[in-house]
Each structure stands twice: as structure tokens, then as C-alpha cells.
């Protein structure tokens, strides 16, 4: 479960980093119409900072996307040879 929380936190951090980069670029490009360039307006971007991953997980634990993320993490871990608590390793044959 800690790996899932870490993965979710990492994805959220990447989203925040992207948003911050965009906001930084927007501030850098703000100019006046008399400067010969295109003037731009600033906009406010609202995001959430995750202070307590356990509380956030409890809030979203029934959301379908949470199950999808956990499934992907568990599949990757099992393929890497890691034993994941709460899972059963299944091996099936498929045409290559």
C-alpha cells in the first residue's frame, strides 16, 4: 500500500511541477502592449498539497482510478519478483 501511495504522490508531484512550470512561464511572458510583444494575462491555478497520504487515500479509496493505479503497481511488482501483500500471483498463457 505504501508503494501505491508513493506512486500516487509522485504523479501528483509531477502534475504540480507541470502546473508550476506553466505558471512560471506565464509570469515571465507577461508584457505590455507597448513592448511590441503579445500581452498575456495571469490566471490563478488551484491545486492541493498532500499533507497526509493516509487521509487522502481513505477519502478516495473507492474511486475506480485508485483501483486501476493499485492494479498497475501490483502487476509491475509481481513481474519484478516482489511479493505484494494482499495479492495472489496468477500466471496465464497467451499467444505471443
MOPAC internal coordinates of N, CA, C and O (Angstrom, degrees):
PM7 1SCF
backbone

  N    0.0000 0     0.00 0     0.00 0    0    0    0
  C    1.4475 1     0.00 0     0.00 0    1    0    0
  C    1.5248 1   109.86 1     0.00 0    2    1    0
  O    1.2310 1   120.09 1   146.76 1    3    2    1
  N    1.3148 1   117.44 1   -33.24 1    3    2    1
  C    1.4612 1   120.94 1   179.07 1    5    3    2
  C    1.5180 1   110.35 1   -64.60 1    6    5    3
  O    1.2310 1   120.59 1   143.31 1    7    6    5
  N    1.3389 1   116.48 1   -36.69 1    7    6    5
  C    1.4612 1   119.84 1   178.56 1    9    7    6
  C    1.5198 1   110.24 1   -64.83 1   10    9    7
  O    1.2310 1   120.38 1   140.52 1   11   10    9
  N    1.3069 1   116.88 1   -39.48 1   11   10    9
  C    1.4594 1   120.71 1   178.87 1   13   11   10
  C    1.5185 1   110.66 1   -65.19 1   14   13   11
  O    1.2310 1   120.91 1   138.02 1   15   14   13
  N    1.3052 1   115.87 1   -41.98 1   15   14   13
  C    1.4609 1   119.66 1   178.60 1   17   15   14
  C    1.5199 1   110.58 1   -65.49 1   18   17   15
  O    1.2310 1   120.80 1   141.29 1   19   18   17
  N    1.3158 1   116.08 1   -38.71 1   19   18   17
  C    1.4613 1   119.75 1   178.74 1   21   19   18
  C    1.5165 1   110.29 1   -65.71 1   22   21   19
  O    1.2310 1   120.52 1   138.21 1   23   22   21
  N    1.3255 1   116.61 1   -41.79 1   23   22   21
  C    1.4751 1   120.84 1   177.93 1   25   23   22
  C    1.5190 1   110.70 1   -62.20 1   26   25   23
  O    1.2310 1   120.39 1   135.63 1   27   26   25
  N    1.3260 1   116.86 1   -44.37 1   27   26   25
  C    1.4703 1   120.33 1   179.47 1   29   27   26
  C    1.5202 1   110.22 1   -64.30 1   30   29   27
  O    1.2310 1   120.34 1   139.32 1   31   30   29
  N    1.3125 1   116.96 1   -40.68 1   31   30   29
  C    1.4601 1   120.60 1   179.07 1   33   31   30
  C    1.5234 1   111.00 1   -65.91 1   34   33   31
  O    1.2310 1   120.97 1   141.98 1   35   34   33
  N    1.3338 1   115.75 1   -38.02 1   35   34   33
  C    1.4659 1   119.89 1   179.37 1   37   35   34
  C    1.5254 1   110.64 1   -65.70 1   38   37   35
  O    1.2310 1   119.96 1   138.07 1   39   38   37
  N    1.3227 1   117.68 1   -41.93 1   39   38   37
  C    1.4627 1   121.09 1   178.24 1   41   39   38
  C    1.5218 1   110.73 1   -64.81 1   42   41   39
  O    1.2310 1   120.47 1   137.92 1   43   42   41
  N    1.3256 1   116.70 1   -42.08 1   43   42   41
  C    1.4573 1   120.04 1   179.41 1   45   43   42
  C    1.5246 1   110.36 1   -64.97 1   46   45   43
  O    1.2310 1   120.44 1   141.58 1   47   46   45
  N    1.3297 1   116.76 1   -38.42 1   47   46   45
  C    1.4566 1   120.51 1   178.34 1   49   47   46
  C    1.5271 1   110.70 1   -64.71 1   50   49   47
  O    1.2310 1   120.49 1   140.92 1   51   50   49
  N    1.3377 1   116.67 1   -39.08 1   51   50   49
  C    1.4638 1   119.76 1   177.60 1   53   51   50
  C    1.5236 1   110.95 1   -64.14 1   54   53   51
  O    1.2310 1   120.38 1   139.44 1   55   54   53
  N    1.3379 1   116.88 1   -40.56 1   55   54   53
  C    1.4587 1   120.35 1   177.82 1   57   55   54
  C    1.5296 1   110.67 1   -63.38 1   58   57   55
  O    1.2310 1   120.84 1   136.22 1   59   58   57
  N    1.3316 1   116.00 1   -43.78 1   59   58   57
  C    1.4560 1   120.26 1   179.45 1   61   59   58
  C    1.5234 1   111.28 1   -64.34 1   62   61   59
  O    1.2310 1   120.77 1   141.00 1   63   62   61
  N    1.3292 1   116.13 1   -39.00 1   63   62   61
  C    1.4568 1   120.07 1   178.82 1   65   63   62
  C    1.5267 1   110.47 1   -63.68 1   66   65   63
  O    1.2310 1   120.35 1   137.72 1   67   66   65
  N    1.3279 1   116.94 1   -42.28 1   67   66   65
  C    1.4635 1   121.47 1   178.19 1   69   67   66
  C    1.5195 1   110.47 1   -62.99 1   70   69   67
  O    1.2310 1   120.61 1   135.29 1   71   70   69
  N    1.3238 1   116.44 1   -44.71 1   71   70   69
  C    1.4684 1   120.42 1   179.64 1   73   71   70
  C    1.5231 1   110.56 1   -63.93 1   74   73   71
  O    1.2310 1   120.24 1   139.40 1   75   74   73
  N    1.3305 1   117.15 1   -40.60 1   75   74   73
  C    1.4641 1   120.66 1   179.99 1   77   75   74
  C    1.5264 1   110.62 1   -66.59 1   78   77   75
  O    1.2310 1   120.50 1   141.01 1   79   78   77
  N    1.3190 1   116.65 1   -38.99 1   79   78   77
  C    1.4609 1   120.38 1   178.25 1   81   79   78
  C    1.5176 1   110.34 1   -62.77 1   82   81   79
  O    1.2310 1   120.79 1   135.69 1   83   82   81
  N    1.3433 1   116.10 1   -44.31 1   83   82   81
  C    1.4660 1   120.00 1   178.16 1   85   83   82
  C    1.5231 1   110.69 1   -61.51 1   86   85   83
  O    1.2310 1   120.75 1   135.77 1   87   86   85
  N    1.3199 1   116.16 1   -44.23 1   87   86   85
  C    1.4648 1   120.28 1  -179.38 1   89   87   86
  C    1.5253 1   110.44 1   -63.86 1   90   89   87
  O    1.2310 1   120.27 1   139.98 1   91   90   89
  N    1.3250 1   117.09 1   -40.02 1   91   90   89
  C    1.4638 1   121.08 1   178.26 1   93   91   90
  C    1.5163 1   111.66 1   -63.88 1   94   93   91
  O    1.2310 1   120.39 1   139.00 1   95   94   93
  N    1.3264 1   116.86 1   -41.00 1   95   94   93
  C    1.4540 1   120.68 1   178.47 1   97   95   94
  C    1.5253 1   110.40 1   -66.74 1   98   97   95
  O    1.2310 1   120.65 1   140.91 1   99   98   97
  N    1.3249 1   116.37 1   -39.09 1   99   98   97
  C    1.4612 1   119.54 1  -179.90 1  101   99   98
  C    1.5216 1   110.18 1   -63.36 1  102  101   99
  O    1.2310 1   120.11 1   138.41 1  103  102  101
  N    1.3329 1   117.39 1   -41.59 1  103  102  101
  C    1.4629 1   120.60 1   179.14 1  105  103  102
  C    1.5232 1   110.54 1   -65.97 1  106  105  103
  O    1.2310 1   120.36 1   141.86 1  107  106  105
  N    1.3278 1   116.92 1   -38.14 1  107  106  105
  C    1.4553 1   120.71 1  -179.00 1  109  107  106
  C    1.5233 1   111.28 1   -68.68 1  110  109  107
  O    1.2310 1   119.78 1   152.01 1  111  110  109
  N    1.3300 1   118.02 1   -27.99 1  111  110  109
  C    1.4562 1   121.76 1  -177.09 1  113  111  110
  C    1.5170 1   113.83 1   -92.47 1  114  113  111
  O    1.2310 1   120.03 1  -179.38 1  115  114  113
  N    1.3145 1   117.55 1     0.62 1  115  114  113
  C    1.4556 1   119.60 1  -179.27 1  117  115  114
  C    1.5175 1   107.83 1   -68.45 1  118  117  115
  O    1.2310 1   121.09 1   -52.50 1  119  118  117
  N    1.3017 1   115.51 1   127.50 1  119  118  117
  C    1.4527 1   119.11 1  -179.72 1  121  119  118
  C    1.5155 1   109.73 1  -149.02 1  122  121  119
  O    1.2310 1   121.40 1    -9.45 1  123  122  121
  N    1.2949 1   114.93 1   170.55 1  123  122  121
  C    1.4540 1   118.48 1   179.24 1  125  123  122
  C    1.5156 1   110.00 1   -92.65 1  126  125  123
  O    1.2310 1   121.17 1   -19.75 1  127  126  125
  N    1.3050 1   115.37 1   160.25 1  127  126  125
  C    1.4525 1   120.54 1   179.66 1  129  127  126
  C    1.5303 1   110.57 1   -67.73 1  130  129  127
  O    1.2310 1   119.54 1   156.88 1  131  130  129
  N    1.3144 1   118.49 1   -23.12 1  131  130  129
  C    1.4612 1   120.92 1  -179.14 1  133  131  130
  C    1.5200 1   112.24 1   -79.90 1  134  133  131
  O    1.2310 1   120.19 1   169.64 1  135  134  133
  N    1.3212 1   117.24 1   -10.36 1  135  134  133
  C    1.4591 1   120.33 1  -178.92 1  137  135  134
  C    1.5115 1   113.38 1   -80.79 1  138  137  135
  O    1.2310 1   119.88 1  -179.34 1  139  138  137
  N    1.3094 1   117.83 1     0.66 1  139  138  137
  C    1.4539 1   120.50 1   178.65 1  141  139  138
  C    1.5165 1   113.51 1    85.45 1  142  141  139
  O    1.2310 1   119.78 1   166.14 1  143  142  141
  N    1.3075 1   118.02 1   -13.86 1  143  142  141
  C    1.4510 1   120.93 1   178.71 1  145  143  142
  C    1.5170 1   110.80 1   -99.96 1  146  145  143
  O    1.2310 1   120.90 1    -2.94 1  147  146  145
  N    1.3045 1   115.88 1   177.06 1  147  146  145
  C    1.4541 1   121.06 1   179.30 1  149  147  146
  C    1.5152 1   109.43 1   -80.33 1  150  149  147
  O    1.2310 1   119.64 1   -50.97 1  151  150  149
  N    1.3067 1   118.30 1   129.03 1  151  150  149
  C    1.4600 1   120.08 1   178.22 1  153  151  150
  C    1.5245 1   109.43 1   -81.23 1  154  153  151
  O    1.2310 1   121.08 1   -31.57 1  155  154  153
  N    1.3093 1   115.53 1   148.43 1  155  154  153
  C    1.4636 1   120.83 1  -178.03 1  157  155  154
  C    1.5193 1   109.33 1  -129.21 1  158  157  155
  O    1.2310 1   121.05 1   -30.22 1  159  158  157
  N    1.2896 1   115.61 1   149.78 1  159  158  157
  C    1.4601 1   121.30 1   176.62 1  161  159  158
  C    1.5195 1   109.29 1  -100.26 1  162  161  159
  O    1.2310 1   120.82 1   -30.89 1  163  162  161
  N    1.3089 1   116.03 1   149.11 1  163  162  161
  C    1.4609 1   120.94 1   175.50 1  165  163  162
  C    1.5091 1   109.01 1   -88.29 1  166  165  163
  O    1.2310 1   120.87 1   -32.27 1  167  166  165
  N    1.3201 1   115.94 1   147.73 1  167  166  165
  C    1.4465 1   120.06 1   175.53 1  169  167  166
  C    1.5178 1   108.54 1  -129.62 1  170  169  167
  O    1.2310 1   121.12 1   -26.06 1  171  170  169
  N    1.2992 1   115.46 1   153.94 1  171  170  169
  C    1.4586 1   121.12 1  -179.58 1  173  171  170
  C    1.5227 1   109.43 1   -90.95 1  174  173  171
  O    1.2310 1   120.59 1   -49.51 1  175  174  173
  N    1.3146 1   116.48 1   130.49 1  175  174  173
  C    1.4650 1   122.79 1   177.55 1  177  175  174
  C    1.5197 1   107.40 1  -112.01 1  178  177  175
  O    1.2310 1   120.25 1   -57.12 1  179  178  177
  N    1.3178 1   117.12 1   122.88 1  179  178  177
  C    1.4603 1   121.95 1  -179.06 1  181  179  178
  C    1.5243 1   109.39 1  -101.65 1  182  181  179
  O    1.2310 1   120.47 1   -52.44 1  183  182  181
  N    1.3240 1   116.71 1   127.56 1  183  182  181
  C    1.4611 1   122.10 1   178.09 1  185  183  182
  C    1.5196 1   109.14 1  -134.25 1  186  185  183
  O    1.2310 1   120.84 1   -10.35 1  187  186  185
  N    1.3224 1   116.00 1   169.65 1  187  186  185
  C    1.4663 1   121.44 1   178.30 1  189  187  186
  C    1.5201 1   109.06 1  -111.52 1  190  189  187
  O    1.2310 1   120.21 1   -42.51 1  191  190  189
  N    1.3046 1   117.20 1   137.49 1  191  190  189
  C    1.4565 1   122.42 1   172.93 1  193  191  190
  C    1.5244 1   106.86 1   -99.13 1  194  193  191
  O    1.2310 1   120.09 1   -51.84 1  195  194  193
  N    1.3150 1   117.44 1   128.16 1  195  194  193
  C    1.4577 1   121.84 1  -177.39 1  197  195  194
  C    1.5224 1   109.91 1   -83.76 1  198  197  195
  O    1.2310 1   120.84 1   -76.84 1  199  198  197
  N    1.3242 1   115.99 1   103.16 1  199  198  197
  C    1.4603 1   121.22 1   179.65 1  201  199  198
  C    1.5206 1   112.25 1   -84.77 1  202  201  199
  O    1.2310 1   119.95 1   144.72 1  203  202  201
  N    1.3357 1   117.70 1   -35.28 1  203  202  201
  C    1.4613 1   122.39 1  -177.38 1  205  203  202
  C    1.5272 1   108.03 1  -138.30 1  206  205  203
  O    1.2310 1   120.39 1   -77.50 1  207  206  205
  N    1.3281 1   116.85 1   102.50 1  207  206  205
  C    1.4648 1   121.53 1  -176.45 1  209  207  206
  C    1.5255 1   112.27 1   -61.21 1  210  209  207
  O    1.2310 1   120.00 1   144.19 1  211  210  209
  N    1.3291 1   117.60 1   -35.81 1  211  210  209
  C    1.4648 1   120.22 1  -179.37 1  213  211  210
  C    1.5275 1   111.37 1   -63.04 1  214  213  211
  O    1.2310 1   120.41 1   137.03 1  215  214  213
  N    1.3235 1   116.81 1   -42.97 1  215  214  213
  C    1.4656 1   119.90 1   179.07 1  217  215  214
  C    1.5301 1   111.30 1   -66.97 1  218  217  215
  O    1.2310 1   120.94 1   140.69 1  219  218  217
  N    1.3238 1   115.81 1   -39.31 1  219  218  217
  C    1.4699 1   119.40 1   178.22 1  221  219  218
  C    1.5255 1   109.39 1   -64.78 1  222  221  219
  O    1.2310 1   120.12 1   136.46 1  223  222  221
  N    1.3343 1   117.37 1   -43.54 1  223  222  221
  C    1.4645 1   120.78 1   178.63 1  225  223  222
  C    1.5307 1   110.76 1   -60.94 1  226  225  223
  O    1.2310 1   120.12 1   135.64 1  227  226  225
  N    1.3234 1   117.38 1   -44.36 1  227  226  225
  C    1.4691 1   119.57 1   179.36 1  229  227  226
  C    1.5217 1   111.83 1   -60.04 1  230  229  227
  O    1.2310 1   120.87 1   146.10 1  231  230  229
  N    1.3236 1   115.94 1   -33.90 1  231  230  229
  C    1.4663 1   119.50 1   179.15 1  233  231  230
  C    1.5251 1   111.58 1   -69.70 1  234  233  231
  O    1.2310 1   120.20 1   139.27 1  235  234  233
  N    1.3383 1   117.23 1   -40.73 1  235  234  233
  C    1.4616 1   121.65 1  -174.08 1  237  235  234
  C    1.5229 1   114.31 1  -103.12 1  238  237  235
  O    1.2310 1   119.40 1  -172.98 1  239  238  237
  N    1.3295 1   118.74 1     7.02 1  239  238  237
  C    1.4640 1   120.22 1  -170.90 1  241  239  238
  C    1.5221 1   114.49 1   -59.21 1  242  241  239
  O    1.2310 1   118.96 1   156.42 1  243  242  241
  N    1.3092 1   119.58 1   -23.58 1  243  242  241
  C    1.4645 1   120.61 1   179.65 1  245  243  242
  C    1.5307 1   112.97 1   -94.69 1  246  245  243
  O    1.2310 1   119.78 1   179.57 1  247  246  245
  N    1.2928 1   118.03 1    -0.43 1  247  246  245
  C    1.4635 1   121.65 1  -179.78 1  249  247  246
  C    1.5365 1   108.99 1   -70.71 1  250  249  247
  O    1.2310 1   119.75 1   -44.75 1  251  250  249
  N    1.3333 1   118.08 1   135.25 1  251  250  249
  C    1.4782 1   120.57 1  -177.85 1  253  251  250
  C    1.5313 1   113.39 1   -59.50 1  254  253  251
  O    1.2310 1   119.48 1   147.82 1  255  254  253
  N    1.3015 1   118.61 1   -32.18 1  255  254  253
  C    1.4631 1   120.53 1  -179.92 1  257  255  254
  C    1.5216 1   111.54 1   -65.93 1  258  257  255
  O    1.2310 1   119.96 1   148.12 1  259  258  257
  N    1.3213 1   117.67 1   -31.88 1  259  258  257
  C    1.4620 1   121.08 1   178.72 1  261  259  258
  C    1.5259 1   109.01 1   -65.27 1  262  261  259
  O    1.2310 1   120.14 1   136.56 1  263  262  261
  N    1.3230 1   117.35 1   -43.44 1  263  262  261
  C    1.4664 1   120.86 1   178.15 1  265  263  262
  C    1.5323 1   110.55 1   -62.10 1  266  265  263
  O    1.2310 1   120.40 1   138.98 1  267  266  265
  N    1.3421 1   116.85 1   -41.02 1  267  266  265
  C    1.4649 1   120.41 1   179.53 1  269  267  266
  C    1.5237 1   111.64 1   -62.40 1  270  269  267
  O    1.2310 1   120.52 1   136.66 1  271  270  269
  N    1.3203 1   116.61 1   -43.34 1  271  270  269
  C    1.4666 1   120.44 1   179.20 1  273  271  270
  C    1.5224 1   110.24 1   -64.39 1  274  273  271
  O    1.2310 1   120.37 1   135.39 1  275  274  273
  N    1.3271 1   116.90 1   -44.61 1  275  274  273
  C    1.4621 1   120.57 1   179.18 1  277  275  274
  C    1.5238 1   111.06 1   -62.17 1  278  277  275
  O    1.2310 1   120.05 1   140.49 1  279  278  277
  N    1.3394 1   117.51 1   -39.51 1  279  278  277
  C    1.4666 1   121.31 1   179.28 1  281  279  278
  C    1.5219 1   110.43 1   -63.58 1  282  281  279
  O    1.2310 1   120.13 1   135.02 1  283  282  281
  N    1.3328 1   117.35 1   -44.98 1  283  282  281
  C    1.4677 1   120.79 1   179.23 1  285  283  282
  C    1.5208 1   111.42 1   -62.54 1  286  285  283
  O    1.2310 1   120.44 1   136.78 1  287  286  285
  N    1.3310 1   116.77 1   -43.22 1  287  286  285
  C    1.4601 1   120.37 1   179.00 1  289  287  286
  C    1.5205 1   111.74 1   -64.40 1  290  289  287
  O    1.2310 1   120.49 1   136.99 1  291  290  289
  N    1.3314 1   116.66 1   -43.01 1  291  290  289
  C    1.4667 1   120.51 1   179.77 1  293  291  290
  C    1.5300 1   110.65 1   -64.82 1  294  293  291
  O    1.2310 1   120.10 1   136.86 1  295  294  293
  N    1.3356 1   117.41 1   -43.14 1  295  294  293
  C    1.4695 1   120.67 1   178.73 1  297  295  294
  C    1.5304 1   110.56 1   -59.56 1  298  297  295
  O    1.2310 1   120.21 1   133.67 1  299  298  297
  N    1.3230 1   117.21 1   -46.33 1  299  298  297
  C    1.4576 1   121.15 1  -179.44 1  301  299  298
  C    1.5267 1   111.16 1   -63.69 1  302  301  299
  O    1.2310 1   120.22 1   138.41 1  303  302  301
  N    1.3177 1   117.18 1   -41.59 1  303  302  301
  C    1.4649 1   120.94 1  -179.29 1  305  303  302
  C    1.5234 1   111.03 1   -66.14 1  306  305  303
  O    1.2310 1   120.17 1   136.40 1  307  306  305
  N    1.3313 1   117.29 1   -43.60 1  307  306  305
  C    1.4652 1   120.79 1  -179.21 1  309  307  306
  C    1.5281 1   110.12 1   -65.08 1  310  309  307
  O    1.2310 1   120.44 1   139.81 1  311  310  309
  N    1.3528 1   116.76 1   -40.19 1  311  310  309
  C    1.4664 1   119.42 1   177.14 1  313  311  310
  C    1.5269 1   111.35 1   -63.24 1  314  313  311
  O    1.2310 1   120.37 1   149.39 1  315  314  313
  N    1.3182 1   116.90 1   -30.61 1  315  314  313
  C    1.4708 1   121.63 1   179.49 1  317  315  314
  C    1.5271 1   112.11 1   -82.55 1  318  317  315
  O    1.2310 1   120.31 1   178.48 1  319  318  317
  N    1.3305 1   117.02 1    -1.52 1  319  318  317
  C    1.4566 1   120.60 1   177.47 1  321  319  318
  C    1.5160 1   114.41 1    90.33 1  322  321  319
  O    1.2310 1   120.07 1  -167.24 1  323  322  321
  N    1.3221 1   117.47 1    12.76 1  323  322  321
  C    1.4601 1   121.28 1   179.54 1  325  323  322
  C    1.5246 1   108.66 1   -90.85 1  326  325  323
  O    1.2310 1   120.47 1   -44.54 1  327  326  325
  N    1.3225 1   116.70 1   135.46 1  327  326  325
  C    1.4585 1   120.65 1   176.40 1  329  327  326
  C    1.5259 1   108.26 1   -86.18 1  330  329  327
  O    1.2310 1   121.00 1   -59.87 1  331  330  329
  N    1.3175 1   115.68 1   120.13 1  331  330  329
  C    1.4661 1   121.05 1  -176.98 1  333  331  330
  C    1.5254 1   108.51 1  -102.85 1  334  333  331
  O    1.2310 1   119.51 1   -59.53 1  335  334  333
  N    1.3394 1   118.55 1   120.47 1  335  334  333
  C    1.4675 1   120.88 1   178.99 1  337  335  334
  C    1.5265 1   110.55 1   -60.12 1  338  337  335
  O    1.2310 1   121.24 1   -40.52 1  339  338  337
  N    1.3218 1   115.24 1   139.48 1  339  338  337
  C    1.4624 1   120.12 1   178.00 1  341  339  338
  C    1.5139 1   113.44 1    86.31 1  342  341  339
  O    1.2310 1   120.12 1  -171.62 1  343  342  341
  N    1.3427 1   117.37 1     8.38 1  343  342  341
  C    1.4592 1   120.33 1   179.17 1  345  343  342
  C    1.5203 1   110.16 1  -125.64 1  346  345  343
  O    1.2310 1   121.23 1   -18.51 1  347  346  345
  N    1.3154 1   115.25 1   161.49 1  347  346  345
  C    1.4575 1   122.37 1   173.54 1  349  347  346
  C    1.5167 1   107.08 1  -123.36 1  350  349  347
  O    1.2310 1   120.25 1   -50.53 1  351  350  349
  N    1.3121 1   117.13 1   129.47 1  351  350  349
  C    1.4627 1   121.81 1  -179.04 1  353  351  350
  C    1.5290 1   108.51 1   -75.55 1  354  353  351
  O    1.2310 1   120.69 1   -57.69 1  355  354  353
  N    1.3318 1   116.29 1   122.31 1  355  354  353
  C    1.4584 1   122.50 1   177.96 1  357  355  354
  C    1.5197 1   109.20 1  -113.39 1  358  357  355
  O    1.2310 1   120.27 1   -45.19 1  359  358  357
  N    1.3134 1   117.10 1   134.81 1  359  358  357
  C    1.4633 1   120.91 1   175.97 1  361  359  358
  C    1.5180 1   107.54 1  -122.95 1  362  361  359
  O    1.2310 1   120.98 1   -54.69 1  363  362  361
  N    1.3283 1   115.73 1   125.31 1  363  362  361
  C    1.4678 1   121.56 1   178.92 1  365  363  362
  C    1.5173 1   108.00 1  -125.76 1  366  365  363
  O    1.2310 1   120.96 1   -22.13 1  367  366  365
  N    1.3188 1   115.77 1   157.87 1  367  366  365
  C    1.4606 1   122.11 1   177.49 1  369  367  366
  C    1.5147 1   108.38 1   -98.76 1  370  369  367
  O    1.2310 1   121.08 1   -44.78 1  371  370  369
  N    1.3287 1   115.54 1   135.22 1  371  370  369
  C    1.4669 1   121.15 1   178.47 1  373  371  370
  C    1.5149 1   108.15 1  -137.64 1  374  373  371
  O    1.2310 1   121.04 1   -30.00 1  375  374  373
  N    1.3312 1   115.62 1   150.00 1  375  374  373
  C    1.4581 1   120.17 1   177.41 1  377  375  374
  C    1.5225 1   109.10 1   -67.11 1  378  377  375
  O    1.2310 1   121.47 1   -41.82 1  379  378  377
  N    1.3325 1   114.79 1   138.18 1  379  378  377
  C    1.4708 1   119.42 1  -178.07 1  381  379  378
  C    1.5084 1   111.52 1   -87.66 1  382  381  379
  O    1.2310 1   120.10 1   180.00 1  383  382  381

